[in-house]
Amino acid sequence: MKPTTDDTLARLTAVIESRKPSNGGNPEASYVARLLHKGPDAFLKKIGEEAGESMMAAKDLQHGHGSPQALVGEVADLWFHSMIALAHFGLSAQDVVAELARREGLSGLEEKALRKLQAREAGE
């Protein structure tokens, strides 16, 4: 049976949590532990890098000289590094899934307008 998205994200979340320095993650033996040990600048830089690579893979695909697998691979890298950031701040992929579920059925334009309104109210 094929694993579900929730299963995959839960397993990856558990691995990332286990690699936190506070949980004994060894920066000498683990890429995730190394990024977390270096702090936000390290993994935020990787998120920016992977976002740019995702954009380029999509543009290549749009222009007919890229591959769907290249785009999928770059987005996977982006998601992975984003999950490291979430873990650092005490959050998980499940928090993102819950937010997407909350937004489900909402118009994107309505959602954006609501966020702008909430930001304005918070600033007052």
N, C-alpha and C positions, 0 to 999 in steps of 0.2 A: 504494500500500500504506500502511496506517495505521501511524504510528510506534508502537514499543513503549514501555511505561513506562520500561524501562531506558534507551532512546535519549533520551527526553525528559528524564529526570533527569540523565543524563550531560551533555547539552548545557547544561542549566540550571546544573549544577555547574561546568562549564567557564566559562560566562559570569560566574558569581559569583567564581570564582577570578581571572579576568582583571580584575575590578573592585576587587580588594584594593589598598589603597594601596601595599603592598610590590610589587605587580605593575604599578604605574603607573596604577591607577584614579584618576580625577579626581573629587573630591567636588563640584566645581562643575558637572560634566557628567553624573554618574551617581548615581541614587538609591541603588543598592547601595553604591557607593564612599562616598557621604555617610554612610550608616548605619555602615559599617565604620570610617570615619574617626572618627566620634563615639564609637565604642566600645560595649561590651556594654550599657550602660544604654539606649542608643537602640534597638538591635534587640530587646532583651529586653522593653522597653516595648511595642514593636509586636507581639511574640508574645502578650503578655497581652491586648492590645487585640483582636487577631484571634481569639484563643481565645474571648473574650467575645462577639464578633460571630458566631462560628460557633455558639455556644450559642444565641444569640438567633434566628438563622436556623432552627436546628433546632426551637426552641420554636414559632416562627411556623408552620413547616410542620406540626408536630404539631397545632396548633390550627386548621389549615385556612386560614390567611390568608398563608401564605408560599409560596415556590416552591422546587422542587428545585434550580433553577439558582442561586438566592440562596445556598442552603446550599453547593452545590459551589463557588461563587465565594469564599465566606468561608473554606472549608477550603483552597482553593488559596492564598489569601493567608496563611493560617496555615502551610501547608507551606513556602511561599516564604520567609517570614521565619525559619522554623526552619532552613531550609537556609543562610541567611546566618549564623545562630549556629553551625551545624556548621562552616561554612567558617572562621569566625573561630578556632575551636578546633582547626583542622587535621583536621576530620572531613568526611564527605560523606554524601549520601543513600545511597550504596552501603553505608556502614557500618550505616545503619538497616535497609536491605533485608537485609543479612547477619544482623542480629540477629533480624529477623522470621522469616527462614528457619530460624534456629537454634531459634526457639520453635515453629515449625510442628509440629503434631502433639502438642504438650504441652498438657495441660489448663491452662486459665488459673488455676484454683485451685492446682494443683500448682506452677506457675511462681511464683505469688505467695508460696506457702509456702517455696519454695526461696530466693527473694530475701530473705525475712525471716530465714531460717536463716543465710544467707551474711552478712547485715548483723550479726546477733548474734555470729557467729564472728569477724568482723572487729573488733568492738568489744571482744572479750575480750583 
